[in-house]
């Protein structure tokens, strides 16, 4: 029986990447040892590190005025590291609110400075992202932060907020490299790798070099973006294995048509599952409004929690793993990250329609 991995993260990886990792695990490029065992100062790992940064910049269409940093601690550490570096004591930071992760980002930033809610949709149970007219930006904030895709609520921005020349920052943990974006509009992007880019353990930060010099000088060395930029992410031991796999995944994305190819792939998959919801005559109730539906995380409810539990159990028996919704909200969540192929989405959509016929 085929297993389909719908987990929200750590998430599915491309089969071809896993096969290459398997082939190289015991002997990387004839060295007689695994990449896991090699020094991060070795020429082999330094080549991986340099190539991964170049591949990321190329996929995003960015020039040499940006740096790609490979850090640890996940996006949750970036909730704090960003304001520690970029929010001076006399400044304000604006946060756009669209779900659980933007809530957490704002809460953490408020520990370090004046961070404010600049507009959002909490009053609507986060069923959509805020519309442009709902945003109320400060006159001169240090930056404007938003979360491009909310994995728990299953809502995703279909536009880049217009911030009038202010510095724009995005948490793209769950949809980075899933579609083309005008990356040059951002001063900083961060993302945990474990959804679209690789295994857990690496965090990617893409930052304009001209912003790096503004961090306080008394900030601990390991919490400065500039530390990692100056040392090519090799100031201390990086997450070697995670960056190695991330580099392979970036190569796979490039070979599969780049970000435009990923977008076509992701639209097809999400379209199959959303069609099953819409065709169920109310048996399935999608959480997100149609204009904010996520291509990455499809969230929905059934008529009762007992049916939701039965659905998840029956799906598991059919080889579909990880469909239970986040513990904070319940329901069902199907995560359709880049490496999920259309067969997985097609199998889930068929199962949903059969389950509705049998239990409706």
Secondary structure by P-SEA (a helix, b strand, c coil): cbbbbcccccccccaaaaaaaaaaccccccccccccccccccaaaaaaaaaaaaaaaaaacccccbbbbbbcccccccccccccccccccbbbbbbbccaaaaaaaaaaaacccccccccccccccccccccccccccccccbbbbbccccccbbbbcccccccccbbbbcccccccccccccccccbbbbccccccccccbbbbbbcccccccccccccccccaaaaaaacccccccaaaaaaaaaaaaaaaaaaccaaaaaaaaaaaaaaaaaaaaacccccccccccccccccccccccccaaaaaaaaaaaaaacccccccccccccbbbbbcccccaaaaaaaaaaaaaaaaacc
